[in-house]
Amino acid sequence: MKIDSTRNILITGGAGFIGSHVVRLFVNKYPDYHIVCLDKLTYAGNLSSLADVEDKSNYTFVKADICDYTAVKQIFERYDINGVIHLAAESHVDRSIADPFIFARTNVMGTLTLLQVAREYWAGNWDGKRFYHISTDEVYGALSVGDDMFNEETRYDPHSPYSASKASSDHFVRAFHDTYGMPTIISNCSNNYGPYQFPEKLIPLCINNVKMGRSIPVYGKGENVRDWLYVEDHARAIDLIFHNGKIAETYNIGGNNEWRNIDVVKLIIGTVDRLMGNPEGHSLGLITYVTDRAGHDLRYAIDSSKLQRELGWKPSLNFEEGIEKTIRWYLDNQEWLYKIIYCD
């Protein structure tokens, strides 16, 4: 399907971690596009993450809830939206265990609201339209050590309220293509890391706790394995998939960086200590093993060979390079972190 040179793109969750990188990339790379950033500005949304593009003529921010049908409809009508990149979601597993209703509302009903508004506004005129939904590898369930990686044909088997809500939203996106012919695309990504991530997540939490000399909680024995994807590499993949991906296809995006959580924590400790001039091993005593998370999946690993083969994408950084770049950013941007932790 042809993508027009002039586009009005709605990016939901654009003030969040991944979303802010996607917004920044699109605003700077495509000056002929009009990027409408929608965000509810919950605890994980932060406009300071977009300060460098807020004055750009092709950027507009709208504070709204994706579950608010009237507000979403007004956005489509006012800005003549012809493309959607849907990133808005509740994403922290621990929070989903504590309150699954919020995750069902935002991730399922919010996605359904966007789909319905897009279907009605586009009214079957699909030419040049595209609804791109960003999901997670957690919908596939868990792997054992030695199992093959997740691929696009892996059966869904979500284990947490978070992953169940994302699996449901994926199914709605596919159903809107199958039922109405809506031009949809889905991608499922592995764990993201990098600048602007909310500090409840493992990597920024660990960086900040080493700097502050606070204990670093590690679930169980820290043996759970995750595949880590640098967020700017993910944003590049989203750009490629949005413009060149095939309608009704799914693309997996992984960093090819499988690490045990305890090894990630030790790498961060060693790197932060080195950059801060601390003696080697200075902060290892901060590691504190805590009761494992309920239903904690042992291993995620994602096969992105389809994306690499069909669209020519590949990750630009290995994990050690990406971690050092990430740590340097957090150490150099303490004001951003301070505002997130103490002022919001």
PEMOTA-V556788 format. One line per field, one symbol per residue. phi: phi as a letter, one per 20 degrees, with the letter a starting at -180 (. if undefined). psi: psi as a letter, one per 20 degrees, with the letter a starting at -180 (. if undefined). burial: # if it has 9 or more other C-alpha atoms within 8 Angstrom, else .. A space follows every 10 residues. Layout:
# PEMOTA-V556788
phi->???
psi->???
burial->???
This chain:
# PEMOTA-V556788
phi->.fdffdcdde demfeeffgf ffggffffec feedededbf lfgeebfffd gfcfeffdcc dceadfeegf fffffgffdl fcbcdddfaf ceggffffbf fffffffeff ffffffffff fflneefmeb dddeccfffe ncdefnffff cfdfffbfdd gffffffffg ffffffffed nffdbccdde febqfmeffe fgffffgfff gemdfdfcfl dmefdcedcf ffffffffgf ffecfegmed ceccelcecf gfffffffgf ffgffemefg ngdffffcec gfffmfffbc bcedfffffe dmebfeceff fffffffgff fecffgffff fdde
psi->pppqhpqopp oqkijafggh hgggggghhm iiqoooopqi lahipoiiij hiihjqhkpp pporpiingg ggghggghjl pjqpooipqp iogghhhhnh ghhggghfhg ghgggggggg ghlinipjqp ooppaqiihi cqqqpiqqrq aiipppmqir hghhhhgghg hgghhhghgi jpnqqqqpra pqraqjppji qgghggghhg hikqqopppc jkippqpppp hhhghhgggg gghiqpqjqp ppoqilnpqq ghhgghgggh gggghijqqp jgjhiipopr pqqpkopgpp ppokhggggh ijqqqhqrgg ghggggghgh hilhgggghg gii.
burial->......#### ########## #######... ..######## #...##..## ..#....### ...######. ###.###... ########.# ..#..##..# .######### #####.###. ##.#.#.### ########## ###.....## #......### ########## .######..# .######### .####.###. #.######## ....##.### .######### #.######## ##..#..### ########## ######.### ####...... ..#..####. ......#### ####.###.. #.#.#..##. .######.## ......#### ....
